[in-house]
Amino acid sequence: DVRGATFITKQLRESGLNPASYFSLNFFNPISEIVSQYGALKVFIEGDAIILAILERKDDEAGKYCVSRACGLAINMLSVIQRYNAKSRKYKLPILELGVGICYQNAPPAYLLDGKKRIMISPAINSADRLSSCHKTLRRVMDKSRKAFNLYVYQSAEDADKGLSDDESILRFNVNGIELNQAGFKKLTKEIDLKTMNCLIPEIQKEPIIIHTGKFPLVTGTFQSLIIREDWVQELNTANYQPSGKVNRKYFEVCTREALKKYVEKQESRGGKL
């Protein structure tokens, strides 16, 4: 999901540029070029969002890596968009910010027919949409501070007291972040060999970080590395938007931060000793 697409469209129109062409050249077309590397299919495009799926089929080797490949595709999507953003900055055009949600659903999707066209229906689509979201007020508050990561998940203390469901009380900061749902992380642990690290990296943040690292094969046969950060959801006071302690729920971020990648590579070169 593209952040602030309505404002970007307004900027482009005021500059006499075609928003449809801009999004096609800088978002839709570049992503369409890489989805096949991960065995993904395009479900549909809805405004400023792309919905993709990787199906896990019985006796299909490729399907065994559906979650890991979804994570790898998300990383590659962000990397591609950053390259196009560099060109946009050069010509003083708006830059694109994304939010990505990855949801694993251990059940087959359903399909409707629109003429001869199949339309996929799955709870995973709605769940992934929520994971990719970013709370507007929380974004404004957090934009004022330096952040170690691109994803933070909170639970509203007030809404939790009202007896609302977890999804209804959850607030997300997701700017160029990738959230993987808990079922997806559990599936990922079965797909590839993940190594857990308890890291203390002062240049990133003062508190310890729990990460899981591993590699998976692409359709082409090459391998790609993954770094998954595990953290606790924090309770948030929405009167002042300050966290007041963790709740009994975790979230998982597929990390793209270069400093963390270099740290992991350095540790692996030392044989994993921290």
Contacts in CASP RR format, 6 or more apart in sequence:
PFRMAT RR
TARGET T0000
AUTHOR 0000-0000-0000
METHOD contacts of the structure
MODEL  1
DVRGATFITKQLRESGLNPASYFSLNFFNPISEIVSQYGALKVFIEGDAI
ILAILERKDDEAGKYCVSRACGLAINMLSVIQRYNAKSRKYKLPILELGV
GICYQNAPPAYLLDGKKRIMISPAINSADRLSSCHKTLRRVMDKSRKAFN
LYVYQSAEDADKGLSDDESILRFNVNGIELNQAGFKKLTKEIDLKTMNCL
IPEIQKEPIIIHTGKFPLVTGTFQSLIIREDWVQELNTANYQPSGKVNRK
YFEVCTREALKKYVEKQESRGGKL
1 48 0 8 1.000
1 49 0 8 1.000
1 98 0 8 1.000
1 99 0 8 1.000
1 100 0 8 1.000
1 129 0 8 1.000
1 132 0 8 1.000
1 133 0 8 1.000
2 8 0 8 1.000
2 23 0 8 1.000
2 27 0 8 1.000
2 48 0 8 1.000
2 49 0 8 1.000
2 96 0 8 1.000
2 97 0 8 1.000
2 98 0 8 1.000
2 99 0 8 1.000
3 96 0 8 1.000
3 97 0 8 1.000
3 98 0 8 1.000
3 99 0 8 1.000
3 134 0 8 1.000
3 175 0 8 1.000
4 48 0 8 1.000
4 97 0 8 1.000
5 23 0 8 1.000
5 47 0 8 1.000
5 48 0 8 1.000
8 19 0 8 1.000
8 22 0 8 1.000
8 94 0 8 1.000
8 96 0 8 1.000
9 19 0 8 1.000
11 94 0 8 1.000
12 18 0 8 1.000
12 19 0 8 1.000
12 22 0 8 1.000
12 93 0 8 1.000
12 94 0 8 1.000
13 19 0 8 1.000
17 93 0 8 1.000
22 93 0 8 1.000
22 94 0 8 1.000
23 48 0 8 1.000
25 84 0 8 1.000
26 81 0 8 1.000
26 84 0 8 1.000
26 85 0 8 1.000
26 88 0 8 1.000
26 96 0 8 1.000
27 50 0 8 1.000
27 81 0 8 1.000
27 84 0 8 1.000
27 96 0 8 1.000
28 45 0 8 1.000
28 50 0 8 1.000
30 80 0 8 1.000
30 81 0 8 1.000
30 84 0 8 1.000
31 50 0 8 1.000
31 77 0 8 1.000
31 80 0 8 1.000
32 42 0 8 1.000
34 73 0 8 1.000
34 76 0 8 1.000
34 77 0 8 1.000
34 80 0 8 1.000
35 41 0 8 1.000
35 42 0 8 1.000
35 52 0 8 1.000
35 73 0 8 1.000
36 219 0 8 1.000
37 73 0 8 1.000
37 76 0 8 1.000
37 218 0 8 1.000
37 219 0 8 1.000
37 220 0 8 1.000
38 54 0 8 1.000
38 69 0 8 1.000
38 70 0 8 1.000
38 72 0 8 1.000
38 73 0 8 1.000
38 76 0 8 1.000
38 218 0 8 1.000
38 219 0 8 1.000
39 54 0 8 1.000
39 62 0 8 1.000
39 69 0 8 1.000
39 219 0 8 1.000
40 52 0 8 1.000
40 53 0 8 1.000
40 54 0 8 1.000
40 69 0 8 1.000
40 70 0 8 1.000
40 73 0 8 1.000
41 52 0 8 1.000
41 53 0 8 1.000
41 54 0 8 1.000
41 55 0 8 1.000
42 50 0 8 1.000
42 51 0 8 1.000
42 52 0 8 1.000
43 51 0 8 1.000
43 52 0 8 1.000
43 53 0 8 1.000
43 120 0 8 1.000
43 125 0 8 1.000
44 51 0 8 1.000
44 119 0 8 1.000
44 120 0 8 1.000
45 51 0 8 1.000
49 129 0 8 1.000
49 132 0 8 1.000
51 125 0 8 1.000
51 128 0 8 1.000
52 70 0 8 1.000
52 73 0 8 1.000
53 109 0 8 1.000
53 120 0 8 1.000
53 122 0 8 1.000
53 124 0 8 1.000
54 63 0 8 1.000
54 66 0 8 1.000
54 67 0 8 1.000
54 69 0 8 1.000
54 70 0 8 1.000
54 73 0 8 1.000
55 63 0 8 1.000
55 66 0 8 1.000
55 109 0 8 1.000
56 63 0 8 1.000
56 64 0 8 1.000
56 66 0 8 1.000
57 63 0 8 1.000
62 69 0 8 1.000
62 219 0 8 1.000
64 191 0 8 1.000
65 191 0 8 1.000
65 192 0 8 1.000
65 216 0 8 1.000
65 217 0 8 1.000
66 104 0 8 1.000
66 187 0 8 1.000
66 191 0 8 1.000
67 102 0 8 1.000
67 104 0 8 1.000
67 180 0 8 1.000
67 184 0 8 1.000
67 187 0 8 1.000
67 188 0 8 1.000
67 191 0 8 1.000
68 188 0 8 1.000
68 191 0 8 1.000
68 192 0 8 1.000
68 216 0 8 1.000
68 226 0 8 1.000
69 216 0 8 1.000
69 218 0 8 1.000
69 219 0 8 1.000
70 102 0 8 1.000
71 102 0 8 1.000
71 178 0 8 1.000
71 180 0 8 1.000
71 188 0 8 1.000
71 226 0 8 1.000
71 228 0 8 1.000
71 254 0 8 1.000
72 216 0 8 1.000
72 224 0 8 1.000
72 226 0 8 1.000
72 254 0 8 1.000
74 100 0 8 1.000
74 101 0 8 1.000
74 102 0 8 1.000
74 178 0 8 1.000
74 254 0 8 1.000
75 178 0 8 1.000
75 224 0 8 1.000
75 226 0 8 1.000
75 254 0 8 1.000
75 256 0 8 1.000
77 98 0 8 1.000
77 100 0 8 1.000
78 98 0 8 1.000
78 100 0 8 1.000
78 176 0 8 1.000
78 177 0 8 1.000
78 178 0 8 1.000
78 256 0 8 1.000
79 256 0 8 1.000
81 96 0 8 1.000
81 98 0 8 1.000
84 96 0 8 1.000
85 95 0 8 1.000
85 96 0 8 1.000
88 94 0 8 1.000
88 95 0 8 1.000
88 96 0 8 1.000
89 95 0 8 1.000
97 175 0 8 1.000
97 176 0 8 1.000
98 176 0 8 1.000
98 177 0 8 1.000
99 132 0 8 1.000
99 133 0 8 1.000
99 134 0 8 1.000
99 174 0 8 1.000
99 175 0 8 1.000
99 176 0 8 1.000
99 177 0 8 1.000
99 178 0 8 1.000
100 131 0 8 1.000
100 132 0 8 1.000
100 174 0 8 1.000
100 177 0 8 1.000
100 178 0 8 1.000
100 179 0 8 1.000
100 254 0 8 1.000
101 128 0 8 1.000
101 129 0 8 1.000
101 131 0 8 1.000
101 132 0 8 1.000
101 174 0 8 1.000
101 178 0 8 1.000
101 179 0 8 1.000
101 180 0 8 1.000
101 181 0 8 1.000
102 128 0 8 1.000
102 131 0 8 1.000
102 178 0 8 1.000
102 179 0 8 1.000
102 180 0 8 1.000
102 181 0 8 1.000
102 184 0 8 1.000
102 254 0 8 1.000
103 124 0 8 1.000
103 125 0 8 1.000
103 127 0 8 1.000
103 128 0 8 1.000
103 131 0 8 1.000
103 181 0 8 1.000
103 183 0 8 1.000
103 184 0 8 1.000
104 124 0 8 1.000
104 181 0 8 1.000
104 183 0 8 1.000
104 184 0 8 1.000
104 186 0 8 1.000
104 187 0 8 1.000
105 122 0 8 1.000
105 123 0 8 1.000
105 124 0 8 1.000
105 127 0 8 1.000
105 183 0 8 1.000
106 183 0 8 1.000
106 187 0 8 1.000
107 122 0 8 1.000
109 120 0 8 1.000
109 121 0 8 1.000
109 122 0 8 1.000
109 124 0 8 1.000
110 120 0 8 1.000
110 121 0 8 1.000
110 122 0 8 1.000
111 118 0 8 1.000
111 119 0 8 1.000
111 120 0 8 1.000
111 121 0 8 1.000
112 118 0 8 1.000
112 119 0 8 1.000
112 121 0 8 1.000
113 119 0 8 1.000
127 181 0 8 1.000
128 181 0 8 1.000
130 167 0 8 1.000
130 170 0 8 1.000
131 172 0 8 1.000
131 174 0 8 1.000
131 179 0 8 1.000
131 180 0 8 1.000
131 181 0 8 1.000
132 174 0 8 1.000
132 179 0 8 1.000
133 172 0 8 1.000
133 174 0 8 1.000
134 172 0 8 1.000
134 173 0 8 1.000
134 174 0 8 1.000
134 175 0 8 1.000
135 171 0 8 1.000
135 172 0 8 1.000
135 173 0 8 1.000
137 238 0 8 1.000
137 241 0 8 1.000
138 154 0 8 1.000
138 171 0 8 1.000
138 172 0 8 1.000
138 173 0 8 1.000
138 236 0 8 1.000
138 241 0 8 1.000
139 173 0 8 1.000
139 175 0 8 1.000
141 241 0 8 1.000
142 152 0 8 1.000
142 173 0 8 1.000
147 173 0 8 1.000
148 204 0 8 1.000
148 205 0 8 1.000
148 257 0 8 1.000
149 177 0 8 1.000
149 229 0 8 1.000
149 253 0 8 1.000
149 255 0 8 1.000
149 257 0 8 1.000
150 174 0 8 1.000
150 175 0 8 1.000
150 176 0 8 1.000
150 177 0 8 1.000
150 178 0 8 1.000
150 253 0 8 1.000
150 256 0 8 1.000
150 257 0 8 1.000
151 172 0 8 1.000
151 173 0 8 1.000
151 174 0 8 1.000
151 177 0 8 1.000
151 178 0 8 1.000
151 179 0 8 1.000
151 251 0 8 1.000
151 253 0 8 1.000
152 172 0 8 1.000
152 173 0 8 1.000
152 234 0 8 1.000
153 170 0 8 1.000
153 171 0 8 1.000
153 172 0 8 1.000
153 173 0 8 1.000
153 179 0 8 1.000
153 231 0 8 1.000
153 233 0 8 1.000
153 234 0 8 1.000
153 251 0 8 1.000
154 170 0 8 1.000
154 171 0 8 1.000
154 172 0 8 1.000
154 173 0 8 1.000
154 233 0 8 1.000
154 234 0 8 1.000
154 235 0 8 1.000
154 236 0 8 1.000
154 243 0 8 1.000
155 166 0 8 1.000
155 169 0 8 1.000
155 170 0 8 1.000
155 171 0 8 1.000
155 233 0 8 1.000
155 234 0 8 1.000
155 235 0 8 1.000
155 236 0 8 1.000
155 247 0 8 1.000
155 249 0 8 1.000
156 169 0 8 1.000
156 170 0 8 1.000
156 171 0 8 1.000
156 236 0 8 1.000
156 238 0 8 1.000
157 235 0 8 1.000
157 236 0 8 1.000
157 237 0 8 1.000
157 238 0 8 1.000
157 244 0 8 1.000
158 238 0 8 1.000
159 168 0 8 1.000
159 169 0 8 1.000
160 169 0 8 1.000
160 235 0 8 1.000
160 247 0 8 1.000
162 169 0 8 1.000
163 169 0 8 1.000
166 249 0 8 1.000
170 233 0 8 1.000
171 236 0 8 1.000
171 238 0 8 1.000
172 179 0 8 1.000
176 256 0 8 1.000
177 253 0 8 1.000
177 254 0 8 1.000
177 256 0 8 1.000
178 253 0 8 1.000
178 254 0 8 1.000
178 256 0 8 1.000
179 251 0 8 1.000
179 252 0 8 1.000
179 253 0 8 1.000
179 254 0 8 1.000
180 188 0 8 1.000
180 228 0 8 1.000
180 252 0 8 1.000
180 253 0 8 1.000
180 254 0 8 1.000
181 252 0 8 1.000
182 250 0 8 1.000
182 251 0 8 1.000
182 252 0 8 1.000
184 252 0 8 1.000
185 228 0 8 1.000
185 230 0 8 1.000
185 252 0 8 1.000
188 194 0 8 1.000
188 226 0 8 1.000
188 228 0 8 1.000
189 212 0 8 1.000
191 216 0 8 1.000
192 214 0 8 1.000
192 215 0 8 1.000
192 216 0 8 1.000
192 226 0 8 1.000
193 214 0 8 1.000
194 212 0 8 1.000
194 213 0 8 1.000
194 214 0 8 1.000
194 228 0 8 1.000
195 212 0 8 1.000
195 213 0 8 1.000
195 214 0 8 1.000
195 272 0 8 1.000
196 210 0 8 1.000
196 211 0 8 1.000
196 212 0 8 1.000
197 210 0 8 1.000
197 211 0 8 1.000
197 212 0 8 1.000
197 213 0 8 1.000
197 264 0 8 1.000
197 267 0 8 1.000
197 272 0 8 1.000
197 274 0 8 1.000
198 208 0 8 1.000
198 209 0 8 1.000
198 210 0 8 1.000
198 274 0 8 1.000
199 208 0 8 1.000
199 209 0 8 1.000
199 210 0 8 1.000
199 211 0 8 1.000
199 263 0 8 1.000
199 274 0 8 1.000
200 208 0 8 1.000
200 209 0 8 1.000
201 209 0 8 1.000
201 259 0 8 1.000
201 260 0 8 1.000
201 263 0 8 1.000
203 259 0 8 1.000
204 257 0 8 1.000
204 259 0 8 1.000
204 260 0 8 1.000
204 263 0 8 1.000
209 229 0 8 1.000
209 231 0 8 1.000
209 260 0 8 1.000
210 229 0 8 1.000
210 230 0 8 1.000
210 231 0 8 1.000
211 227 0 8 1.000
211 228 0 8 1.000
211 229 0 8 1.000
211 230 0 8 1.000
211 255 0 8 1.000
211 260 0 8 1.000
211 264 0 8 1.000
212 226 0 8 1.000
212 227 0 8 1.000
212 228 0 8 1.000
212 230 0 8 1.000
213 225 0 8 1.000
213 226 0 8 1.000
213 227 0 8 1.000
213 228 0 8 1.000
213 264 0 8 1.000
213 268 0 8 1.000
214 225 0 8 1.000
214 226 0 8 1.000
215 223 0 8 1.000
215 224 0 8 1.000
215 225 0 8 1.000
215 226 0 8 1.000
216 223 0 8 1.000
216 224 0 8 1.000
216 226 0 8 1.000
217 223 0 8 1.000
218 224 0 8 1.000
225 261 0 8 1.000
225 264 0 8 1.000
226 254 0 8 1.000
227 254 0 8 1.000
227 255 0 8 1.000
227 260 0 8 1.000
227 261 0 8 1.000
227 264 0 8 1.000
228 252 0 8 1.000
228 253 0 8 1.000
228 254 0 8 1.000
228 255 0 8 1.000
229 252 0 8 1.000
229 253 0 8 1.000
229 255 0 8 1.000
229 260 0 8 1.000
230 250 0 8 1.000
230 251 0 8 1.000
230 252 0 8 1.000
231 250 0 8 1.000
231 251 0 8 1.000
231 253 0 8 1.000
232 246 0 8 1.000
232 247 0 8 1.000
232 249 0 8 1.000
232 250 0 8 1.000
232 251 0 8 1.000
233 246 0 8 1.000
233 247 0 8 1.000
233 249 0 8 1.000
233 250 0 8 1.000
233 251 0 8 1.000
234 243 0 8 1.000
234 244 0 8 1.000
234 245 0 8 1.000
234 246 0 8 1.000
234 247 0 8 1.000
235 243 0 8 1.000
235 244 0 8 1.000
235 245 0 8 1.000
235 246 0 8 1.000
235 247 0 8 1.000
236 242 0 8 1.000
236 243 0 8 1.000
236 244 0 8 1.000
237 243 0 8 1.000
237 244 0 8 1.000
255 261 0 8 1.000
267 273 0 8 1.000
267 274 0 8 1.000
END
